[in-house]
């Protein structure tokens, strides 16, 4: 590769990184409009697609073209947009869904990241600079954001939880505590893999409040105690791991 071509590659890579904000918003818009679910049900074209999504036809098509450039959807021989395997990860009902994480980043994370330069100057986080604290207590006052955050963590945890349960031998443990475990995906996976082990799910009230149904669906609620608290202060005693 000659020097000019190499410069072009570097420039494109840098532009992709700079332009990442639009990709975050386009993906989140797709999730909010439930485009993955619509396209998973059946390929739709033109007016039918716009009516199903409740969108302006021309604007929706531009969004779909943008999503196609990200390989989240594709165009079939009939000119209809169809969901790709990557796009299917944005379905809310996927086991390893990234839908909630996409929405959380678009709605909440970008506002904090926009203050990064100030944080580097001051050595203080964006929340601390605004009179808050460097923990998760801010979610107590925003139930919707808290639920979105924990659903996002659940989706991100699924593949990690399965790998963890397979790689770490907890067969000799009597009790395992999941510190900051959110809705309990990790501890549920561990307890399912080790029927003789009891668990403790430890997190703030906004997480624990919705964890019980998740554990019940996993069939491990009878072996998992729910404990409220902040790991910045202390963690439950008496566990083996």
C-alpha positions in Angstrom: 0.0 0.0 0.0 1.4 3.4 -1.0 1.6 6.3 1.4 -1.4 8.2 0.0 -3.6 5.1 0.1 -2.5 4.5 3.7 -3.4 8.0 4.6 -6.8 7.5 3.1 -7.4 4.4 5.2 -6.3 6.3 8.4 -8.6 9.2 7.5 -11.6 6.9 6.9 -11.0 5.1 10.2 -10.8 8.4 12.0 -13.9 9.7 10.4 -15.8 6.5 11.3 -14.7 7.1 14.9 -15.8 10.8 14.9 -19.1 10.0 13.2 -20.0 7.3 15.8 -22.6 9.6 17.3 -24.9 9.2 14.3 -24.6 5.4 14.4 -25.6 5.4 18.1 -28.7 7.5 17.4 -29.7 5.6 14.2 -29.5 2.2 16.0 -31.4 3.6 19.0 -34.1 5.0 16.6 -34.5 1.6 15.0 -35.0 0.0 18.4 -37.5 2.7 19.5 -39.5 2.3 16.3 -39.3 -1.5 16.7 -37.9 -1.9 13.2 -36.1 -5.2 14.1 -39.4 -6.7 15.3 -41.3 -5.4 12.2 -38.7 -6.8 9.7 -38.4 -10.1 11.6 -42.1 -10.7 11.3 -42.1 -10.2 7.5 -40.2 -8.2 4.9 -42.2 -5.0 4.2 -42.0 -2.5 1.4 -43.0 1.1 0.9 -46.2 2.4 2.4 -46.9 -0.9 4.2 -43.6 -0.6 6.0 -44.2 3.0 6.9 -47.8 2.4 8.2 -46.5 -0.5 10.3 -43.8 1.6 11.9 -46.0 4.7 12.2 -43.4 6.8 10.3 -43.1 9.1 7.4 -42.3 6.9 4.4 -39.4 8.9 3.0 -37.8 9.5 6.4 -38.1 5.9 7.3 -36.5 4.8 4.1 -33.5 7.1 4.7 -33.1 5.5 8.2 -33.3 2.0 6.7 -30.6 2.9 4.2 -28.4 4.1 7.0 -29.0 0.9 9.0 -28.1 -1.1 5.8 -24.8 0.7 5.7 -24.2 -0.7 9.2 -25.1 -4.3 8.0 -28.1 -4.3 10.4 -30.5 -4.8 7.6 -30.2 -5.8 3.9 -32.2 -5.3 0.7 -33.6 -8.4 -1.0 -34.1 -9.0 -4.7 -37.6 -7.5 -4.5 -36.3 -4.3 -3.0 -37.6 -5.0 0.4 -35.5 -4.5 3.6 -34.8 -7.6 5.6 -33.2 -8.1 9.0 -29.6 -9.4 9.2 -28.2 -11.6 12.0 -26.5 -8.6 13.5 -29.8 -6.6 13.3 -31.6 -9.4 15.1 -29.6 -8.6 18.2 -31.6 -5.4 18.4 -34.8 -7.3 19.0 -36.1 -6.8 22.5 -37.0 -10.5 22.8 -33.6 -11.8 21.8 -31.8 -13.7 24.6 -28.7 -11.7 24.2 -30.5 -8.5 23.1 -28.6 -5.3 22.8 -31.7 -3.2 22.4 -31.8 -1.7 25.9 -28.0 -0.9 25.7 -28.6 0.9 22.4 -31.3 3.0 24.0 -29.4 3.7 27.2 -26.4 5.0 25.3 -28.5 7.2 23.0 -30.7 8.6 25.8 -28.3 8.8 28.8 -24.7 8.1 28.2 -23.9 10.6 25.5 -24.9 13.5 27.7 -22.3 12.5 30.2 -19.6 11.7 27.7 -20.0 15.2 26.2 -18.3 16.6 29.3 -15.2 14.4 29.1 -12.8 17.3 28.5 -14.0 19.1 31.7 -13.6 15.8 33.7 -10.0 15.4 32.5 -9.3 19.0 33.4 -10.8 18.8 36.9 -10.2 15.2 37.8 -13.8 14.9 38.8 -16.6 12.9 37.1 -19.5 14.6 35.3 -21.9 13.6 38.1 -19.6 14.8 40.9 -19.1 18.1 39.1 -22.9 18.5 39.0 -23.3 17.9 42.7 -24.0 14.2 42.4 -22.0 11.2 43.5 -19.9 8.6 41.8 -22.2 5.7 42.3 -25.6 4.4 41.0 -27.8 6.3 43.4 -28.9 8.7 40.6 -31.0 5.9 39.2 -33.1 5.9 42.4 -34.8 9.1 41.2 -35.3 7.9 37.6 -37.2 4.5 37.6 -37.4 4.5 33.8 -33.6 5.0 33.4 -32.9 2.4 36.1 -35.0 -0.2 34.3 -33.4 0.5 31.0 -29.9 0.3 32.6 -30.6 -3.0 34.2 -32.2 -4.5 31.1 -29.1 -3.4 29.2 -26.8 -5.0 31.8 -28.9 -8.2 31.5 -28.5 -8.3 27.8 -24.7 -7.7 28.0 -24.3 -10.3 30.7 -25.9 -13.3 29.0 -22.9 -14.6 27.0 -20.5 -13.6 29.8 -22.6 -15.5 32.4 -22.7 -18.7 30.4 -18.9 -18.5 29.8 -18.3 -17.8 33.5 -20.4 -20.7 34.7 -18.6 -23.0 32.4 -15.0 -21.7 33.2 -15.1 -21.2 37.0 -15.5 -24.2 39.2 -17.9 -23.3 42.0 -18.8 -26.9 42.8 -17.3 -26.7 46.4 -19.1 -23.5 47.2 -22.1 -23.4 49.5 -23.0 -19.8 48.9 -22.1 -17.4 46.1 -22.8 -13.6 46.3 -23.3 -11.6 43.2 -22.1 -8.1 44.1 -24.0 -5.4 42.1 -25.8 -8.1 40.2 -28.7 -6.0 38.8 -31.6 -8.1 37.8 -29.7 -11.3 38.5 -28.8 -12.8 35.1 -25.3 -13.8 36.3 -26.3 -15.4 39.6 -29.3 -17.2 38.0 -26.9 -18.7 35.4 -24.5 -19.8 38.1 -27.2 -21.3 40.3 -28.7 -23.2 37.3 -25.3 -24.7 36.6 -24.7 -25.6 40.3 -28.0 -27.0 41.8 -26.3 -27.5 45.2 -25.2 -23.9 45.6 -27.2 -21.1 47.2 -26.9 -17.5 46.1 -27.2 -13.9 47.3 -28.1 -11.1 44.8 -26.8 -7.8 46.2 -27.7 -4.5 44.7 -29.5 -1.2 45.2 -33.3 -1.1 45.7 -34.0 -0.1 42.1 -32.4 -3.3 40.9 -33.6 -5.7 43.6 -37.2 -4.6 43.2 -37.4 -6.2 39.8 -35.1 -9.1 40.2 -37.5 -11.6 41.8 -39.5 -12.3 38.6 -36.2 -12.8 36.7 -35.0 -15.4 39.2 -38.4 -17.1 39.2 -38.3 -17.5 35.5 -34.9 -19.1 35.8 -36.2 -21.5 38.4 -33.7 -20.5 41.1 -35.6 -18.1 43.2 -35.8 -20.6 46.1 -32.0 -20.7 46.4 -31.3 -17.0 46.0 -31.6 -14.3 48.7 -32.2 -10.7 47.7 -30.2 -8.2 49.7 -30.3 -4.4 49.3 -27.2 -2.3 49.7 -24.3 -0.4 48.1 -21.0 -2.2 47.5 -19.3 1.2 48.0 -20.2 0.8 51.7 -20.1 -3.0 52.4 -20.9 -6.4 50.9 -22.7 -9.4 52.4 -20.6 -11.6 54.6 -20.5 -15.4 54.8 -20.3 -16.3 51.2 -17.7 -18.7 49.8 -17.2 -16.9 46.5 
